[in-house]
């Protein structure tokens, strides 16, 4: 009887014929010593749009980057597509399998487990952008295959100040189980977003599954996407006033709880198959440049030299910046946690708004 080659068997065969990591162009590259304008001059000799895959769940999350790029480098078209990181990586993996190419020049994603594997497979183009030495060494790849650009978090308590006083917002995760929060919470499905999943694992490791049992009695509104909780809280006549799986919206406030929350370095890399290496290098160096990093005013930064807040990330009562990456690389553990929540609240229901817009 004939049997089909399994996907894992196919991938194993494919990996066997890929070049070794150290044979790739740019292995152990020198740190970029050109200015942005000098790289721009070289990039203008290339053809086609620079294609960037940008992790997120709302189209608007990429607009500021697109606008800033267009203003700074008007002669290089940027095709930056926002979509959920796990969907971007799925398409890239499929494209690799079919053609040996990523179908994009750069990926900046939340799925941190992708980068070590893509590196091992020889899929990434090593590059040390300017300011390489200013990045925390524990969150950058030692061989320059990938590098962090932003520090994101989940766990900040985002609330509607028109409905809640700051003094009434919970200060610990345990307080979310109090009766007054029934019908008030809107949260992202933890089994639909690995960063939210990791945050829930932190909380349950601290307070036990009894905490989650009690949380379920609060009639939580579960939604897809990490932008949707803020949108729900901001809606007129919404009874939902509090979340910890979202970012601050236009009319919302936030505070950090006393308990640990989670931070991670959103990470980017150039694909080795890029036909536009100079344009890709320009984008990577620009993301780490003074002019771009300083737009994150008041935020924790991946560059330890720029801000007084940058060094404090290591002292924050949160999970270590490296723990989420470790969690993500152990896919067996990730799937175990996903199934735990799925047996409680079911599969994620509803659409992410971004997908409704055809992304």
C-alpha positions in Angstrom: 0.0 0.0 0.0 1.3 3.4 -0.9 1.6 5.9 1.8 1.9 9.7 1.6 5.0 11.4 3.0 4.0 13.2 6.2 4.5 16.9 6.5 7.1 16.4 9.2 8.9 13.9 6.9 8.8 16.4 4.1 10.1 19.2 6.3 12.9 16.9 7.5 13.9 16.2 3.9 13.8 19.9 3.1 15.9 20.8 6.1 18.5 18.2 5.0 19.2 20.0 1.7 19.3 23.5 3.2 22.7 25.1 3.4 24.4 25.2 6.8 23.9 28.3 8.8 27.5 29.4 8.7 27.5 29.2 4.9 25.0 32.0 4.5 26.1 35.3 3.2 26.7 37.8 6.0 27.6 35.3 8.6 29.2 37.2 11.6 28.6 40.5 9.9 30.3 43.7 11.0 28.1 46.3 12.7 26.5 48.7 10.3 28.7 51.8 10.1 26.8 53.7 7.4 24.4 56.5 8.2 20.7 56.0 7.3 21.1 58.4 4.4 24.1 56.4 3.1 22.0 53.1 3.3 19.1 55.0 1.7 21.3 55.9 -1.3 22.2 52.3 -1.8 18.6 51.1 -1.3 17.3 53.5 -4.0 19.2 51.5 -6.6 17.0 48.4 -5.8 13.6 47.7 -7.4 10.2 46.9 -6.1 8.4 47.6 -2.8 9.9 46.6 0.5 7.5 43.9 1.9 7.2 43.8 5.7 5.0 41.4 7.7 4.0 43.2 10.8 2.4 41.4 13.7 -0.9 42.8 15.1 -4.6 42.5 15.0 -5.7 46.0 13.9 -4.8 47.6 10.6 -4.2 50.9 12.5 -1.3 49.4 14.4 1.0 49.7 11.4 -0.1 53.1 10.1 2.3 55.2 12.2 5.2 53.2 10.9 4.0 53.5 7.3 3.6 57.2 7.6 6.9 57.8 9.3 8.7 55.7 6.7 7.1 57.6 3.8 8.1 60.9 5.3 11.7 59.8 5.9 12.3 57.6 2.8 9.8 58.7 0.1 11.6 57.0 -2.8 11.2 53.5 -1.4 7.7 52.2 -1.3 6.9 50.3 1.9 4.3 47.5 1.7 3.7 46.8 5.4 0.9 44.3 6.1 -0.6 44.0 9.6 -2.0 40.6 10.5 -2.0 38.2 13.5 1.6 36.9 13.9 0.6 33.3 13.8 -1.1 33.8 10.5 1.9 35.6 9.1 4.2 32.8 10.2 1.9 30.2 8.8 1.9 31.8 5.3 5.7 32.2 5.5 6.2 28.5 6.4 3.9 27.5 3.6 5.7 29.7 1.1 9.1 28.3 2.3 7.8 24.8 1.7 6.4 25.6 -1.8 9.1 27.9 -3.2 12.0 28.1 -0.8 11.3 31.8 -0.5 9.6 33.7 2.3 7.4 35.9 0.0 8.5 38.9 2.0 11.6 40.8 2.9 11.2 41.3 6.6 9.0 39.9 9.4 8.4 41.7 12.8 6.4 39.3 14.8 5.3 38.2 18.3 5.9 34.5 17.4 9.4 34.4 18.9 9.8 30.7 18.4 9.9 31.2 14.7 13.2 33.0 14.6 15.5 30.3 16.0 14.0 27.7 13.8 14.2 29.9 10.7 17.8 30.7 11.6 18.7 27.0 12.0 17.1 26.3 8.6 19.3 29.1 7.0 16.2 31.2 6.2 17.5 34.5 7.8 20.0 37.1 6.6 22.3 38.0 9.4 22.6 41.7 10.0 23.9 43.9 12.8 22.1 47.3 12.5 23.7 50.4 13.8 23.3 50.6 17.6 23.7 46.8 17.8 25.9 47.1 20.9 23.3 49.3 22.6 20.7 46.5 22.6 20.4 44.3 25.6 22.5 41.2 24.8 20.1 38.8 26.4 17.3 39.6 23.9 19.3 39.8 20.7 20.6 36.8 18.7 24.3 36.5 19.1 24.8 35.8 15.4 22.6 38.7 14.3 19.9 36.6 12.7 17.2 38.5 14.5 16.9 41.5 16.8 14.3 43.1 19.0 12.8 46.5 18.2 10.0 47.1 20.7 9.1 46.0 24.2 5.4 45.1 24.5 3.3 44.0 27.4 0.0 42.5 28.5 -1.2 42.8 32.1 -1.6 46.5 32.5 -5.1 47.2 33.8 -7.0 49.2 31.2 -10.2 50.8 32.3 -12.7 53.5 31.4 -12.2 56.5 33.7 -15.8 57.6 33.0 -17.0 54.4 34.7 -14.3 53.6 37.2 -12.2 55.6 39.6 -8.5 54.8 39.6 -8.7 54.0 43.3 -11.3 51.3 42.6 -9.3 49.4 40.0 -8.0 46.1 41.3 -4.4 46.1 42.4 -3.9 42.3 42.3 -5.1 39.4 40.1 -6.9 37.9 43.1 -9.2 41.0 43.3 -10.7 40.3 39.9 -12.7 37.5 41.5 -14.6 39.9 43.7 -18.4 40.1 43.1 -18.3 43.7 41.9 -16.5 42.8 38.7 -19.2 40.5 37.5 -20.4 41.6 34.0 -17.6 44.2 33.9 -14.7 42.4 32.3 -13.8 41.9 28.7 -10.8 39.7 27.9 -9.0 38.1 24.9 -9.3 34.4 24.6 -6.0 33.1 26.0 -6.2 30.1 23.7 -6.2 32.4 20.7 -3.1 34.6 21.5 0.1 33.1 22.8 1.2 36.2 24.7 -2.2 36.4 26.5 -1.9 32.7 27.1 1.5 33.2 28.8 0.0 35.9 31.0 -2.8 33.6 32.1 -0.2 30.9 32.9 1.7 33.4 35.1 -1.5 34.3 37.0 -2.6 30.6 37.4 0.9 29.6 38.5 0.6 32.2 41.2 -3.1 31.8 42.3 -4.0 28.3 41.1 -6.8 27.1 38.8 -9.2 28.0 41.6 -8.6 31.6 40.5 -9.7 30.9 37.0 -12.7 28.8 38.2 -13.9 31.9 40.1 -13.1 34.2 37.2 -15.5 32.2 35.0 -18.3 33.1 37.4 -17.8 36.8 36.5 -19.6 36.4 33.2 -16.5 37.6 31.3 -17.0 38.7 27.7 -14.4 36.8 25.7 -13.3 38.3 22.4 -10.7 37.7 19.6 -7.8 40.0 19.2 -6.0 42.2 21.8 -7.4 45.4 20.3 -11.0 44.4 20.8 -11.2 44.7 24.6 -10.2 48.4 24.4 -12.7 49.0 21.7 -15.4 47.3 23.7 -14.7 49.4 26.8 -14.8 52.6 24.7 -18.2 51.8 23.1 -21.1 53.9 24.1 -23.4 52.2 26.7 -21.0 49.3 27.1 -21.2 47.7 30.6 -17.6 46.4 30.2 -15.2 48.8 31.9 -12.0 46.8 32.6 -9.5 44.5 30.9 -5.9 43.3 31.2 -5.4 41.9 27.8 -5.3 45.0 25.7 -3.5 48.3 25.2 -4.8 51.8 26.2 -7.4 53.2 23.8 -7.9 56.9 23.0 -10.2 57.6 26.0 -8.9 55.0 28.4 -6.4 54.9 31.3 -4.2 52.2 32.6 -2.2 51.2 35.7 0.0 48.2 36.5 -1.1 45.7 39.1 1.2 44.8 42.1 1.4 41.3 40.8 3.7 40.2 37.9 2.7 41.0 34.3 4.5 40.0 31.1 6.8 41.8 28.8 8.4 40.6 25.6 10.7 42.0 22.9 8.8 42.2 19.6 11.4 40.9 17.2 12.3 41.3 13.5 14.5 39.7 10.9 15.5 39.9 7.3 14.7 36.9 5.2 17.7 35.4 3.3 15.6 35.3 0.1 15.1 39.0 0.0 15.8 40.6 -3.4 16.1 44.0 -1.7 18.9 43.5 1.0 19.8 47.2 1.2 16.2 48.3 1.6 15.8 45.7 4.3 18.9 46.8 6.1 17.6 50.4 5.9 14.3 49.4 7.6 16.1 47.4 10.3 18.6 50.2 11.1 15.8 52.8 11.0 13.7 50.9 13.5 16.6 51.0 16.0 17.6 54.6 15.2 17.5 57.5 17.7 14.8 59.2 15.6 12.5 56.2 15.6 13.1 54.7 19.1 12.5 58.1 20.7 8.9 58.1 19.4 8.2 55.6 22.2 8.3 58.3 24.7 8.1 57.0 28.3 8.1 53.4 27.2 10.7 50.7 28.0 13.2 50.5 25.1 15.3 47.7 23.7 18.2 50.2 23.5 19.7 50.6 27.0 21.4 53.9 26.1 18.4 56.1 25.2 16.2 56.6 28.1 16.2 56.5 31.9 13.2 54.1 31.7 15.1 51.6 29.5 17.2 50.1 32.2 14.3 49.8 34.6 12.6 47.1 32.6 14.9 44.6 34.3 13.7 45.8 37.7 10.0 45.7 36.9 8.0 43.2 38.9 7.1 41.3 35.7 8.2 38.2 34.0 11.7 38.3 32.6 12.0 39.5 29.0 13.5 36.1 28.1 10.8 33.9 29.7 8.2 34.4 27.0 10.6 33.3 24.3 11.4 30.2 26.3 7.7 29.5 26.7 7.1 30.0 23.0 9.8 27.6 22.0 8.3 24.7 24.0 5.3 24.1 21.7 4.2 21.1 23.7 3.7 23.3 26.8 2.0 26.0 24.7 -0.5 23.5 23.3 -1.1 22.0 26.8 -2.1 25.4 28.1 -4.3 26.2 25.1 -6.2 23.0 25.6 -6.7 23.7 29.3 -8.5 27.0 28.4 -10.3 25.5 25.5 -11.9 22.9 27.7 -13.2 25.7 29.9 -14.3 28.4 27.5 -14.4 26.6 24.1 -12.7 27.6 20.9 -12.3 31.3 20.1 -15.5 32.7 18.6 -16.0 35.7 16.4 -13.9 37.6 13.9 -10.9 39.7 14.4 -11.8 43.1 12.9 -8.6 43.1 10.8 -9.6 39.9 9.1 -13.0 41.4 8.2 -11.1 44.0 6.3 -9.5 41.3 4.1 -6.1 41.1 5.7 
